[in-house]
Amino acid sequence: METKSSNLKKIRKAMEKSLDSKRFEHTLGVEYTAAALAMRYGGDIMKAQTAGLLHDCAKCMSNDKRLSICEKHHISVNKIERKNPFLLHAKVGSYIAMQKFQVHDSDTVNAILNHTTGRPDMSLLEKIVYVADYIEPGRKQAPNLMEIRKLSFLDLDEALFRILEDTLVYLRTVDGDVDPMTQKTYDFYKEYRENRQSEVRNLP
């Protein structure tokens, strides 16, 4: 019977073969950071590692191949994704995780699926992978990175909100397309944050 740790080793080897060296280093960084965040917040460490390893498994595919997989397997593609097919790597990646790597845990699949845009009311694992993707040790360019790295181990929801906010500011600065789900996720966590702050202010 295959152990979970040997399955992780298999996935690591497969990622090393299918990703370029820079993307593979990033992937190992996300695996490591997701595991650390799972330890901090009481999440499932193995699931965090699995999702971390597979989150970018479709990143080094051609745009044509990503679109082809979506069409062949009836995976929805919105207008922004059709215009920017590299954004499909999360949807295609979640499909590959299920079909090629036999990942059938819905939380792990969702963590891969939602690691670029997020979604309203994410699970702990989804938040962990989303944040780990942003703060992993190899990241250099993201805004407010040092502050958000520290915040991630103090208040995961606040770190998540700050990442969403900085992402939207960056996309608008460079006149980039904003996926509707990113905006919905930001709006959800903005309201959630305001409600939390209101509760704290109203404490006796």
VMD Tcl script that draws the C-alpha trace (Angstrom):
set ca {
  {0.00 0.00 0.00}
  {1.34 3.41 -0.98}
  {1.97 5.77 1.92}
  {1.02 9.44 1.81}
  {4.67 10.49 2.09}
  {5.71 8.28 -0.85}
  {2.86 9.78 -2.86}
  {4.23 13.26 -2.10}
  {7.66 12.14 -3.35}
  {6.08 10.89 -6.59}
  {4.31 14.21 -7.11}
  {7.55 16.11 -6.38}
  {9.42 14.07 -9.01}
  {6.63 14.57 -11.55}
  {6.67 18.35 -10.96}
  {10.44 18.46 -11.37}
  {10.04 16.85 -14.80}
  {7.08 18.92 -16.01}
  {7.97 22.40 -14.70}
  {10.88 24.63 -15.63}
  {13.53 25.06 -12.91}
  {12.29 28.47 -11.70}
  {8.67 27.28 -11.44}
  {9.76 24.08 -9.67}
  {11.69 26.10 -7.06}
  {8.58 28.25 -6.54}
  {6.48 25.09 -6.18}
  {8.78 23.69 -3.47}
  {8.60 27.07 -1.73}
  {4.80 26.98 -1.75}
  {4.78 23.38 -0.47}
  {7.11 24.36 2.39}
  {5.21 27.56 3.28}
  {1.80 25.89 3.07}
  {3.01 23.18 5.47}
  {4.31 25.84 7.89}
  {1.00 27.73 7.79}
  {-0.93 24.47 8.28}
  {1.18 23.79 11.40}
  {0.50 27.32 12.66}
  {-3.28 27.21 12.14}
  {-4.01 23.54 12.83}
  {-4.62 22.55 9.21}
  {-3.90 19.22 7.52}
  {-0.16 19.37 6.74}
  {-0.24 16.60 4.12}
  {-3.12 18.22 2.22}
  {-1.32 21.57 2.37}
  {1.83 19.98 0.91}
  {-0.15 18.17 -1.81}
  {-2.01 21.32 -2.89}
  {1.21 23.34 -2.69}
  {3.03 20.90 -4.96}
  {0.21 20.72 -7.51}
  {-1.06 24.32 -7.52}
  {0.99 25.23 -10.63}
  {1.08 21.79 -12.30}
  {-0.47 23.28 -15.48}
  {1.59 26.49 -15.42}
  {4.20 25.42 -17.99}
  {1.67 24.17 -20.56}
  {1.05 26.16 -23.72}
  {-2.06 28.36 -23.81}
  {-3.40 26.25 -26.68}
  {-3.08 23.08 -24.63}
  {-4.84 24.64 -21.63}
  {-7.72 25.80 -23.83}
  {-7.86 22.42 -25.53}
  {-8.14 20.57 -22.18}
  {-10.93 22.93 -21.10}
  {-12.87 22.38 -24.31}
  {-12.36 18.63 -24.31}
  {-13.44 18.16 -20.69}
  {-16.16 20.85 -20.57}
  {-14.30 23.14 -18.15}
  {-15.88 26.61 -18.22}
  {-13.82 29.47 -19.66}
  {-14.88 33.08 -19.04}
  {-14.12 36.06 -21.30}
  {-11.07 37.16 -19.34}
  {-9.65 33.61 -19.29}
  {-10.16 33.27 -23.04}
  {-8.31 36.55 -23.54}
  {-5.58 35.53 -21.04}
  {-5.42 31.70 -21.20}
  {-2.51 31.54 -18.75}
  {-5.15 32.26 -16.08}
  {-6.63 28.82 -16.80}
  {-3.69 27.06 -15.15}
  {-5.64 26.80 -11.87}
  {-8.72 25.20 -13.44}
  {-6.64 22.88 -15.63}
  {-4.35 22.14 -12.68}
  {-7.24 21.02 -10.48}
  {-8.40 18.73 -13.30}
  {-4.89 17.24 -13.68}
  {-4.63 16.77 -9.90}
  {-7.78 14.62 -10.00}
  {-7.13 12.72 -13.23}
  {-3.36 12.21 -13.25}
  {-2.49 12.28 -9.55}
  {-5.70 10.76 -8.15}
  {-6.34 13.63 -5.74}
  {-10.01 13.24 -4.84}
  {-10.21 15.24 -1.62}
  {-12.49 18.15 -2.54}
  {-10.76 20.62 -0.21}
  {-7.35 19.92 -1.80}
  {-8.80 20.19 -5.31}
  {-10.49 23.48 -4.40}
  {-7.25 24.85 -2.95}
  {-5.59 24.25 -6.34}
  {-8.61 25.55 -8.25}
  {-8.88 28.81 -6.29}
  {-5.24 29.70 -5.63}
  {-5.14 32.56 -8.17}
  {-8.49 34.32 -7.71}
  {-9.60 33.07 -4.32}
  {-13.33 32.76 -3.70}
  {-15.75 34.07 -1.10}
  {-15.75 32.10 2.17}
  {-12.65 29.99 1.53}
  {-11.76 26.99 3.68}
  {-8.65 27.09 5.88}
  {-6.71 25.01 3.33}
  {-7.71 27.29 0.45}
  {-6.56 30.34 2.42}
  {-3.28 28.64 3.32}
  {-2.40 27.80 -0.30}
  {-3.51 31.23 -1.57}
  {-1.32 33.00 0.99}
  {1.61 30.56 0.64}
  {1.69 31.21 -3.11}
  {2.20 34.92 -2.39}
  {4.69 34.78 0.50}
  {6.89 31.74 -0.28}
  {10.64 32.41 0.24}
  {11.46 32.76 -3.48}
  {9.05 35.68 -3.99}
  {10.85 38.99 -4.40}
  {8.62 41.52 -6.17}
  {5.23 41.45 -4.47}
  {4.25 44.71 -2.71}
  {4.40 44.88 1.12}
  {5.94 41.41 1.12}
  {7.87 41.61 4.39}
  {4.86 42.94 6.27}
  {2.46 40.37 4.77}
  {4.88 37.49 5.51}
  {4.90 38.45 9.17}
  {1.14 39.06 9.23}
  {0.46 35.63 7.66}
  {1.60 33.89 10.84}
  {-0.31 36.28 13.12}
  {-3.69 36.71 11.36}
  {-4.33 34.64 8.23}
  {-7.57 36.44 7.31}
  {-5.95 39.86 7.52}
  {-3.01 38.66 5.40}
  {-5.46 37.25 2.86}
  {-7.32 40.57 2.67}
  {-4.09 42.54 2.26}
  {-2.96 40.26 -0.59}
  {-6.30 40.66 -2.38}
  {-6.15 44.44 -1.92}
  {-2.56 44.71 -3.19}
  {-3.33 42.42 -6.14}
  {-6.27 44.58 -7.26}
  {-4.24 47.79 -6.85}
  {-1.42 46.28 -8.92}
  {-3.75 45.06 -11.71}
  {-5.39 48.48 -11.96}
  {-2.00 50.23 -11.97}
  {-0.80 48.18 -14.95}
  {-4.26 48.29 -16.59}
  {-4.56 44.50 -16.29}
  {-7.76 42.49 -16.55}
  {-9.40 41.72 -13.21}
  {-11.09 38.33 -12.99}
  {-14.63 38.84 -11.59}
  {-13.95 36.18 -8.94}
  {-10.97 38.15 -7.57}
  {-13.24 41.17 -7.14}
  {-15.98 39.06 -5.52}
  {-13.44 37.53 -3.14}
  {-12.08 40.96 -2.22}
  {-15.59 42.33 -1.61}
  {-16.45 39.34 0.60}
  {-13.32 39.64 2.75}
  {-13.59 43.42 2.94}
  {-17.07 43.04 4.47}
  {-15.84 40.19 6.69}
  {-12.96 42.39 7.91}
  {-15.27 45.34 8.61}
  {-17.62 43.09 10.58}
  {-14.72 41.73 12.61}
  {-13.45 45.21 13.40}
  {-16.96 46.31 14.37}
  {-17.28 43.36 16.76}
  {-13.97 44.26 18.40}
  {-15.03 47.91 18.79}
  {-18.32 46.83 20.40}
  {-16.73 44.56 22.99}
  {-17.54 45.70 26.53}
}
mol new
graphics top color blue
foreach p $ca { graphics top sphere $p radius 0.5 }
foreach p [lrange $ca 0 end-1] q [lrange $ca 1 end] { graphics top cylinder $p $q radius 0.2 }
display resetview
